[in-house]
Amino acid sequence: MEKELLSNNSGRRILITGPESTGKSELSLSLAEHFRGICIPEYAREYIEDLVEPYEFGDIEQIATRQIRDYNSVKHAEEWVFFDTWLIITRVWFDVKYGRIPEWVDQRISEADFDLVLLCAPDIPWVADRVREHGGESRKILFDRYKTELDAFKMRWEVVTGEGEKRFTNALKYINSYLKDGAT
Protein backbone atom coordinates (compact mmCIF):
# COMPACT_ATOMS: atom_id res chain seq x y z
CA MET A 1 0.00 0.00 0.00
CA GLU A 2 2.75 2.46 0.92
CA LYS A 3 4.56 1.95 -2.40
CA GLU A 4 1.27 2.65 -4.20
CA LEU A 5 0.91 5.92 -2.33
CA LEU A 6 4.46 6.87 -3.20
CA SER A 7 4.08 6.26 -6.90
CA ASN A 8 0.85 8.27 -7.04
CA ASN A 9 2.13 11.17 -4.96
CA SER A 10 5.61 12.10 -6.08
CA GLY A 11 7.07 15.56 -5.72
CA ARG A 12 5.92 16.34 -2.18
CA ARG A 13 7.56 19.04 -0.05
CA ILE A 14 7.65 18.42 3.69
CA LEU A 15 9.06 20.96 6.14
CA ILE A 16 10.49 19.73 9.44
CA THR A 17 10.70 22.56 11.94
CA GLY A 18 10.77 23.19 15.68
CA PRO A 19 12.95 24.44 18.50
CA GLU A 20 16.63 23.63 18.80
CA SER A 21 17.63 20.10 19.75
CA THR A 22 14.33 18.44 18.84
CA GLY A 23 15.63 15.92 16.30
CA LYS A 24 14.84 17.84 13.11
CA SER A 25 18.01 16.91 11.26
CA GLU A 26 17.82 13.22 12.10
CA LEU A 27 14.12 13.10 11.21
CA SER A 28 14.65 14.93 7.90
CA LEU A 29 17.39 12.53 6.86
CA SER A 30 15.43 9.45 7.93
CA LEU A 31 12.32 10.53 6.07
CA ALA A 32 14.27 11.41 2.93
CA GLU A 33 15.89 7.97 3.02
CA HIS A 34 12.57 6.24 3.65
CA PHE A 35 10.83 8.00 0.75
CA ARG A 36 13.94 7.87 -1.46
CA GLY A 37 13.83 11.63 -1.63
CA ILE A 38 15.99 14.67 -1.10
CA CYS A 39 16.97 16.21 2.23
CA ILE A 40 17.75 19.93 2.26
CA PRO A 41 20.01 20.27 5.31
CA GLU A 42 19.83 23.06 7.86
CA TYR A 43 21.96 25.86 6.46
CA ALA A 44 21.92 28.10 9.55
CA ARG A 45 24.00 25.66 11.59
CA GLU A 46 26.62 25.33 8.86
CA TYR A 47 26.79 29.10 8.38
CA ILE A 48 27.02 29.97 12.10
CA GLU A 49 29.62 27.26 12.80
CA ASP A 50 31.88 28.79 10.13
CA LEU A 51 31.76 32.32 11.60
CA VAL A 52 34.74 33.67 13.53
CA GLU A 53 32.80 36.60 15.03
CA PRO A 54 29.32 36.48 16.62
CA TYR A 55 26.57 36.56 14.03
CA GLU A 56 24.75 39.79 13.16
CA PHE A 57 21.49 40.80 11.45
CA GLY A 58 23.16 40.62 8.02
CA ASP A 59 24.24 37.04 8.70
CA ILE A 60 20.63 36.06 9.34
CA GLU A 61 19.68 37.72 6.05
CA GLN A 62 22.33 35.60 4.31
CA ILE A 63 20.89 32.47 5.90
CA ALA A 64 17.36 33.44 4.82
CA THR A 65 18.53 34.13 1.27
CA ARG A 66 20.16 30.71 1.09
CA GLN A 67 17.02 29.04 2.48
CA ILE A 68 15.00 30.69 -0.29
CA ARG A 69 17.53 29.62 -2.92
CA ASP A 70 17.48 26.03 -1.61
CA TYR A 71 13.68 26.00 -1.74
CA ASN A 72 13.62 27.38 -5.28
CA SER A 73 16.18 24.83 -6.44
CA VAL A 74 13.82 21.93 -5.66
CA LYS A 75 10.34 23.44 -5.85
CA HIS A 76 9.60 21.51 -9.05
CA ALA A 77 11.39 18.31 -8.04
CA GLU A 78 9.62 15.08 -8.81
CA GLU A 79 11.17 13.44 -5.75
CA TRP A 80 10.00 13.94 -2.21
CA VAL A 81 11.87 16.84 -0.59
CA PHE A 82 12.35 17.18 3.16
CA PHE A 83 13.52 20.55 4.48
CA ASP A 84 15.45 20.55 7.75
CA THR A 85 14.13 23.92 8.99
CA TRP A 86 13.27 26.91 6.84
CA LEU A 87 12.17 30.53 6.92
CA ILE A 88 9.59 30.10 9.71
CA ILE A 89 12.43 29.56 12.18
CA THR A 90 14.48 32.32 10.59
CA ARG A 91 11.54 34.73 10.81
CA VAL A 92 11.20 34.04 14.53
CA TRP A 93 14.97 34.29 14.96
CA PHE A 94 14.96 37.79 13.41
CA ASP A 95 12.20 38.86 15.79
CA VAL A 96 13.56 37.27 18.98
CA LYS A 97 17.16 38.37 18.44
CA TYR A 98 16.70 41.77 16.74
CA GLY A 99 13.05 42.76 17.22
CA ARG A 100 12.52 43.26 13.50
CA ILE A 101 11.84 41.14 10.45
CA PRO A 102 12.67 42.12 6.87
CA GLU A 103 9.42 42.59 4.92
CA TRP A 104 10.52 40.25 2.14
CA VAL A 105 10.67 37.31 4.57
CA ASP A 106 6.89 37.24 5.06
CA GLN A 107 6.31 37.45 1.33
CA ARG A 108 8.65 34.50 0.68
CA ILE A 109 6.95 32.43 3.37
CA SER A 110 3.54 33.23 1.88
CA GLU A 111 4.72 32.21 -1.60
CA ALA A 112 6.08 28.85 -0.42
CA ASP A 113 4.08 25.70 -0.95
CA PHE A 114 4.72 22.94 1.57
CA ASP A 115 2.43 19.94 1.51
CA LEU A 116 2.86 19.38 5.22
CA VAL A 117 4.86 20.81 8.11
CA LEU A 118 6.06 18.52 10.89
CA LEU A 119 6.64 20.54 14.06
CA CYS A 120 9.02 18.70 16.38
CA ALA A 121 8.01 18.96 20.03
CA PRO A 122 10.63 19.79 22.68
CA ASP A 123 9.97 16.46 24.42
CA ILE A 124 13.44 15.01 23.99
CA PRO A 125 16.50 15.94 26.06
CA TRP A 126 18.32 19.16 25.23
CA VAL A 127 21.82 18.60 23.87
CA ALA A 128 23.96 21.72 24.17
CA ASP A 129 26.58 22.65 21.60
CA ARG A 130 28.41 25.82 20.63
CA VAL A 131 25.71 26.92 18.16
CA ARG A 132 22.53 26.32 20.18
CA GLU A 133 21.18 29.21 22.24
CA HIS A 134 17.67 28.31 23.42
CA GLY A 135 17.49 25.45 25.88
CA GLY A 136 15.28 25.01 28.91
CA GLU A 137 12.00 26.91 29.02
CA SER A 138 12.97 28.80 25.85
CA ARG A 139 12.30 25.67 23.79
CA LYS A 140 8.67 25.55 24.97
CA ILE A 141 8.21 29.28 24.33
CA LEU A 142 9.66 28.94 20.82
CA PHE A 143 7.58 25.82 20.17
CA ASP A 144 4.42 27.78 20.95
CA ARG A 145 5.64 30.66 18.80
CA TYR A 146 6.19 28.32 15.83
CA LYS A 147 2.61 27.04 16.18
CA THR A 148 1.38 30.63 16.03
CA GLU A 149 3.51 31.37 12.97
CA LEU A 150 2.38 28.23 11.13
CA ASP A 151 -1.25 29.14 11.79
CA ALA A 152 -0.69 32.75 10.71
CA PHE A 153 0.73 31.56 7.39
CA LYS A 154 -2.08 28.98 7.05
CA MET A 155 0.26 26.02 6.77
CA ARG A 156 -0.96 22.49 7.39
CA TRP A 157 1.04 21.16 10.34
CA GLU A 158 1.23 18.34 12.85
CA VAL A 159 3.18 18.04 16.10
CA VAL A 160 5.65 15.16 16.12
CA THR A 161 6.55 13.66 19.50
CA GLY A 162 8.57 10.73 20.79
CA GLU A 163 12.21 9.74 20.89
CA GLY A 164 14.22 8.01 18.17
CA GLU A 165 12.26 5.45 16.16
CA LYS A 166 8.98 6.54 17.81
CA ARG A 167 9.46 10.09 16.50
CA PHE A 168 10.06 8.70 13.00
CA THR A 169 7.01 6.42 13.24
CA ASN A 170 4.82 9.32 14.39
CA ALA A 171 6.05 11.51 11.54
CA LEU A 172 5.40 8.73 9.05
CA LYS A 173 1.89 8.31 10.45
CA TYR A 174 1.13 12.00 9.75
CA ILE A 175 2.54 11.82 6.23
CA ASN A 176 0.54 8.71 5.41
CA SER A 177 -2.59 10.25 6.91
CA TYR A 178 -2.05 13.32 4.73
CA LEU A 179 -1.78 11.11 1.64
CA LYS A 180 -4.79 8.97 2.53
CA ASP A 181 -6.92 12.08 3.11
CA GLY A 182 -6.76 12.61 -0.64
CA ALA A 183 -4.17 15.40 -0.59
CA THR A 184 -3.43 16.71 -4.02
Secondary structure in CASP SS format (residue, H / E / C, confidence):
PFRMAT SS
TARGET T0000
AUTHOR 0000-0000-0000
METHOD secondary structure of the structure
MODEL  1
M C 1.00
E H 1.00
K H 1.00
E H 1.00
L H 1.00
L H 1.00
S H 1.00
N H 1.00
N C 1.00
S C 1.00
G C 1.00
R C 1.00
R E 1.00
I E 1.00
L E 1.00
I E 1.00
T E 1.00
G C 1.00
P C 1.00
E C 1.00
S C 1.00
T C 1.00
G C 1.00
K H 1.00
S H 1.00
E H 1.00
L H 1.00
S H 1.00
L H 1.00
S H 1.00
L H 1.00
A H 1.00
E H 1.00
H H 1.00
F C 1.00
R C 1.00
G C 1.00
I E 1.00
C E 1.00
I E 1.00
P C 1.00
E C 1.00
Y H 1.00
A H 1.00
R H 1.00
E H 1.00
Y H 1.00
I H 1.00
E H 1.00
D H 1.00
L C 1.00
V C 1.00
E C 1.00
P C 1.00
Y C 1.00
E C 1.00
F H 1.00
G H 1.00
D H 1.00
I H 1.00
E H 1.00
Q H 1.00
I H 1.00
A H 1.00
T H 1.00
R H 1.00
Q H 1.00
I H 1.00
R H 1.00
D H 1.00
Y H 1.00
N H 1.00
S H 1.00
V H 1.00
K C 1.00
H C 1.00
A C 1.00
E C 1.00
E C 1.00
W C 1.00
V E 1.00
F E 1.00
F E 1.00
D E 1.00
T C 1.00
W C 1.00
L H 1.00
I H 1.00
I H 1.00
T H 1.00
R H 1.00
V H 1.00
W H 1.00
F H 1.00
D H 1.00
V H 1.00
K H 1.00
Y H 1.00
G C 1.00
R C 1.00
I C 1.00
P C 1.00
E H 1.00
W H 1.00
V H 1.00
D H 1.00
Q H 1.00
R H 1.00
I H 1.00
S H 1.00
E H 1.00
A C 1.00
D C 1.00
F C 1.00
D C 1.00
L E 1.00
V E 1.00
L E 1.00
L E 1.00
C E 1.00
A C 1.00
P C 1.00
D C 1.00
I C 1.00
P C 1.00
W C 1.00
V C 1.00
A C 1.00
D C 1.00
R C 1.00
V C 1.00
R C 1.00
E C 1.00
H C 1.00
G C 1.00
G C 1.00
E H 1.00
S H 1.00
R H 1.00
K H 1.00
I H 1.00
L H 1.00
F H 1.00
D H 1.00
R H 1.00
Y H 1.00
K H 1.00
T H 1.00
E H 1.00
L H 1.00
D H 1.00
A H 1.00
F C 1.00
K C 1.00
M C 1.00
R C 1.00
W E 1.00
E E 1.00
V E 1.00
V E 1.00
T C 1.00
G C 1.00
E C 1.00
G C 1.00
E H 1.00
K H 1.00
R H 1.00
F H 1.00
T H 1.00
N H 1.00
A H 1.00
L H 1.00
K H 1.00
Y H 1.00
I H 1.00
N H 1.00
S H 1.00
Y H 1.00
L H 1.00
K H 1.00
D C 1.00
G C 1.00
A C 1.00
T C 1.00
END
